[in-house]
Amino acid sequence: MKKLLLSFVLCLSVIAMQAQEETVDAKANAVLQALTKKTKTYKTIKAAFDIIMYSKDKKVTDNQKGNLIVKGGKYKLEVKNQTVISDSTTMWTYLKDANEVQINNVDHSANQSTISPTNIFTIYEKGFKSHYDGETTEKGATIETIDLYPKHPEKEKYHTLKLKVDKNKNQITGVVVFMKDGTVMEYNIDSFATDTDLGDATFKFNPKDYPGIDVEDLRE
């Protein structure tokens, strides 16, 4: 699960000029520009979401809930029995069942189109071609769907991202990741709050708060 989260999240702020040049679908471009304009105004984002994983034959193999807090390059991600925290320099991965924390340096050299907690709401900015896939209605809201195709697919484990955007709110409501092996990961946002007052302590992990914790420092 750790690899999945850090690759997606490893499968859930705007369009830069480079992204505008890469986008050839005018309608998709218009939707993404509006999304960018709105996302740029957020100082922080707090989101609760569902993760649903499907096998090649479209059967649900896992379904769990998660929470994500993002402030610039900092984040706190919570799913099931795992919490991942980063202050943009150090990353702590806490495994609840084992009462263990693994400490790593943040990798700033990652591919821009690799999905991570810090870019889940802005992944569409660079490195993609886009296509407007149409409108649907979900829970009374008009949802516009944009298909994103990585410009360098050989570098990715997925071939398509399907971005769902609330037309009236200009907010992402979900992302569907279509993997090259035929599996699918679906991220649906249940709640979305912005500009919450968050101190730096939110993005630090203090082992002293966990009696008996096993600390594994993997930093070089």
N, C-alpha and C positions, 0 to 999 in steps of 0.2 A: 504493500500500500504506500510505503514511503516513496518508492520510485514513481508510482502512479501520480501521487500528489505533486511531486516536484517536477514532473515532466509535463503535467497538464497545466495542474496543480499539482501531472505526468501522466491528464487528461482529464473557469471560472476560472486628471488622467489623461490637438488631439490628433485629427488626420494632419500630418505634416505635409509639406509640399511634395516630398518624395512619394508619399502614399497617394496623393492626388494624381500624380503622373502615372503611377502604376495601375490605377483604377480606370478601366476603359468603359465600364458600364455607367452611364450618366445617372441613372436612377439610383443605383447602388451608391454612387459617389455622393449624391445629395443626402441620402439617409445617413451615411457615415459622417459627413460634414456636420450635420445637425447634432448627431450623437457626440462628436468631438467637442463642438462648441459648448454643449451642456456639461460634459465630463470635465472640461478644463476648469470649471468653476468650483469643483469639489475639493475641499481641503482633506477630507477623510471619507472613507466609505466603510460601512458596516453592512454585511449581507449574510443572510441565512439561506441555505440552499440544500437541495436534494441531489445526490449522485446516484444515477442508475446505470448499471453496466449490463450490456447485452452480449450474448455469445454470437457466433457466426450464424446460428439458426434462429436468431432473434429472441432467445429465451433470456429472461432476467437472471443474471448470475450474482448480482449484489445490489443492494439498495440501502443507502445510509444518508444521514443528515450531517451537515457541517456548518461551520460559522467562519467567516473571514472578515478581518479588519485590516484596512490598508491606509497608510499615511505616507505618501511619497514612495520611497524605496523600502519602507518598513512594513512589516505585516505580522499578523497572528492568525494562524489557521488551526481550527479544531475539527477533527473528525473522529468519530468512534473512540478508539483507545489511543489516539495519537494527537499531540499538539506540536506544531512547528512555529517557532518564533524567530524573527530576524529584525535586527536593528540596522540593516543594510550593510553591516560589516561582518557580523557573526550570526550564525544560524544554530539554533538549538532544536533538536528533535527529541521530544519527550515521549517515551513509550510507557503508557500508564500501567499496563499489566505487569511489566517487568520492573517498574519504578527505576527506569534508566533514562539518562539523557545523553545524547550524542552531540558533540560540539564540532562544528565545521566552519571554515571561512566561507563567505559568500562568493560564489563564482560569478564574476562580472563579465566573463568572456563568453557567456552562453549565447547561442544563436537567438536573434531577435524574434524569430517566429516559434521558438520553443515556449510552450505555455507555462507560466509560473504564477504564483499568487500576486506578484507585483504588476503583472501586465494582463491579467485575465480580463480586465475591463477596457484595455487599450490594445489588445493583441492585433487588431485589424489595421493598425497604423502603418506598418511597414512590412514589406516582404510578401505581399499577397496580391493576387488578381481577384476581383470580386464580380459577383453576378447577382442582380436583383431577382429573387425567386418568387415574390408575390406577397399577398396579404392573407392573413387568417384571423379568426377571432378566438381568443382564449380567455376564459373567465370574464367575458364582457369587454375585453380590451382588444384594440386593433393591433395586431402584431405584424411587423414587416420582417421578412426573412432574407438574409444576405448569405450567399454561399461564398466562402473564401478558399482560394486555392494557393498553396505556397508556391512562390516563384522558383524555389529550389527543392522540389519534392524529394529528391534523393537524400536530403539531409534530415527528413522528418519520418516519424513512425505513422503519421496520419496522412491522408490524401485530401481531406476536405474538412473545413469547419463550417457549421451552419449557425449563423448568428441570429438570434431573435431579439427584435427591438420593439419596445412599446412606442407606437407612432405618436401618441399624444404627449407622453412623458419624456421621450428621447432618452430612454434608459434600456440597458440590456436586461432581458428577462430570462435568457437561457443561451446555452451553447451546446451544440451536439458535435462530437468528435468522431469522425469515421476513420478508423484505423486501417492500415494496409492489410492486416491479417483478417479483416472481416468483422472484427468486434466493434462495438459502438459504445461510447460513453456520453451520457446525457446529463447536463448540469442545469437544473431548474432553480431559479432564484425565487425564494418564498417571501423574503422581505429585504428592503433596500433602504438604508438611512445614510444621510450624508452630513458632513460638517459637525460631527460629534466632537466634543472637547476631549482629546486623548493625550495624556502625558507620556513622556518617554518611557516610563516604567512599564507601560503596556507592552512594549516591544523588547523587554529584557526578561531573561529567565534566571531566577535566583534559586540555586540548588538548596539553599538553607531552608527554603519553605517546604522541602520534601525530605523528612527524616529517613535516613537509611538509603538514600538514593545512590545509585551507581553512576558515576560520572565517567564518560568515555570521551576524552579530548582528542579529536582526530585532526586538529589543526597542525599545519607544518610550520 
